[in-house]
Amino acid sequence: WNPKNDDVGVDGVPGTRDLGEGDGIPTSGVRFADGTLDPLQPGEPNFELTDLDESDQIGLTAFRSFRIGEVRLRDDEVIWGVLEDNFNQMDQIPEAADIAFLYGSGKISLKKKNTDGSIKRFSIALLMGSNLNDLLISARTVQLIYNQNYQFIRPPDKPIVTAVPGDKKVTLYWDNAAENSVDPIIGKDFEGYVIYRSTNPQFTDVNVVTDGFGTPLLYSPLTDYTGKEAKWDVAKRPEPLIEDDTSKTRNGVYDPGEVFIDVNGNGKYDAALVDDYWKGFSPVPYDQRGVAYFLGNNTGLVHSYVDSFRVVNGQRYYYAVVSYDHGDFTNYSPSECTKRISIDPITSQLTFDVNTVEVTPGPRVGGYTTPGFTSAAVLDRIGGGTGTGKINVAVVDDLAIREGIQYRIDFADSIGNGTKTAVMNYSVIRQTPSIAEISLSDTNFVKLGTSNIIIDDVFTMVNTASGQVYREGSDYVVETGRGLIRKTGFGAMKTGTQQVKVTFRSYGQLPSTLMANEEANPVFDGMKLFVVNQPLAVDTVKTAWVIDNKKVAFKVVRPTTGVEKLAPVDIQIQFMTSDTTTAGQYVVPGDTLLTTGSKKTVLSPFKIVNISGDPIRKAMPLQVIVKENAPANNRWDLGEALVVVTPAAFQSAKNNTMYEVRFTPRDSLSKKFGGEVFNIMMTQPFSSADKFTFTTIAAKFDAAKAGAALDRVKVVPNPYVGANDIEPTDRLPGTTRGSRRIYFEHLPQTATIRIYTLSGELVRELVHEGGIDNGREYWDLLNRDNLGVAYGVYIAHIDAPGVGERILKFAIIK
């Protein structure tokens, strides 16, 4: 029992703050009156009832082995006799034979339930190995698992992966949930992701990394054209922390007074150090294997990848995005999450785990138009925000972009429910309401089909038959995170099934604090958000001449007068052609500071105009200080500094100034000038006033473009010579290869393909009806009578209604 991981209370679940959680001592489970264990109160892990290793063990006491056929396993009386005869007997395994075997543990006694309800647990391990050494290694591993009550080290959670086929490429993207995985022994030990690609659903063709005995152990990662592996690991991580439960709840962050391992020896806790202690090969090799896992080179994490190296259109690929941990320094080697693709032995159908996908790359249909946004600038600013940071909405999955959906990006100054943390963040809201028509029965939860629902003035539930409007809380309850809704059972809804229409908005992206162009934001509706926040500073790019007569140079520096205090205010300096008229004078309230320290006004042939975007800031008056060079002439001249005073609303002291600007002539002929206009712009951080919207345009099929693209339609391969590399293998037992086939590529969305012999005899007619993602149609080289065609030259006529026609010639060679 380890208080760091096991002090979770009688329910065995952390974070519920139930009886015994966080009290520093083990908590036992609860038994019912009949002696059985309460499954809702099993007790804390690794203590008493949950500690399997504390129970009495009889062990394996009997083993009987025989050749298959000697004993019929379905004959119950015979098997019972074998078991009785076999008690306390250990048989030998016959060599060079297919065997069946029986094994036993006993004898034991079980009392009737109505006495003391005795319970016996059985733990059984069936071990396999490619050789004796492999088998013994597995046996040691299984014994360790049992000794630790099955609370053994475990890999991180599996990432949820989506694949998008493209023309000679495949785009993969996945979530970041695995990064919060907690190992029951080590704690948070997530390290990275690795991608495996195969043409075999079992990934056997990449299981090529052997251990010291030559037994295949690890898999070879996907690489790009440079040989770089598709593997990414944590680049920076906080120093190891030993949290103090007596002062703070285990919150995953450093609190003053808590103990930490000072990795860099600087005497303070660092939340982001270069991850040099989990880098390269693991310090703990695999037990008895003679090989260590490669952890990575601190590349930093990514959550999407485009595979374009040796990707063949029409080939079926299997991808797995695998998360892995780093183990520890002394006992545990790293582990990867599984990547299972199950094959039904009867139907040959595949079942995919969440981190595995099957994908066949290829071009979109002829006439495909890419998705986009209604505004050329993508984002439209609404509200009064003045943040100048960069927001990029990147299309990751073009097939997932929906038509005409408006999204809103909101910035906020704090994050969290209840107790809020003051940290800048942003979220994405689907402004266009969604509508779900569902049936509510009893008080069962029903899925709305969307997660992260928003309860606001848009949310309504209406009876589709009567039009009655129901009220949240009294008539129905919504679980917003998972997008579930149910009747309360005591409101205005009648008993029985009710058909209702629910109108609601939802979050496309939950609040995020990623403000430095990180790519860790999740993909929502085929898009990903990249945000760069900018500090309050002079914008060195936009600070420039608006009207420039090429006579004067400029320089903007930190102020040498007053105390520096920047403000989110943009200004414009408009230079006059005369400095002696009333219109050409600019008198600074508060006079002008001179090098002697005295104050007075000077003639200034320019105007200072507030050009801030925010109306409130734009109305603020501006002041400048003219720093005359000696001898003073009571007039601003080229070369003399202008110091801009911080507006009063942003001052922390009366002598606050923002910056100093100096204009100098480019040559001796430029001393007299006028008519120029100069802007000094500020970069400004986002605030809660910043809001943006954008509206999507989905990908479409354009018949006019499809007609122009008919020349791209082709047969692959041409010629077909005996076989095609992309032909699928047949996974059924006893077969050697799958069906033969060729395919037509770059087809429009709808087309009829008629295949003829050279003499004009119709061989086969294929009807292609695909979405915008699939411009391919296969032919299995069978004729209309389902017989294999002869080798020779054939003609294909492609007829696409409303688009055009095309004739192709291709050959099939024996």
Order of alpha helices (4+ residues) and beta strands (2+ residues): alpha-beta-alpha-beta-alpha-beta-beta-beta-beta-beta-beta-beta-beta-beta-beta-beta-beta-beta-beta-beta-beta-beta-beta-beta-beta-beta-beta-beta-beta-beta-beta-beta-beta-beta-beta-beta-beta-beta-beta-beta-beta-beta-alpha-beta-beta-beta-beta-beta-beta-beta-alpha-beta-beta-beta-beta-beta-beta-beta-beta
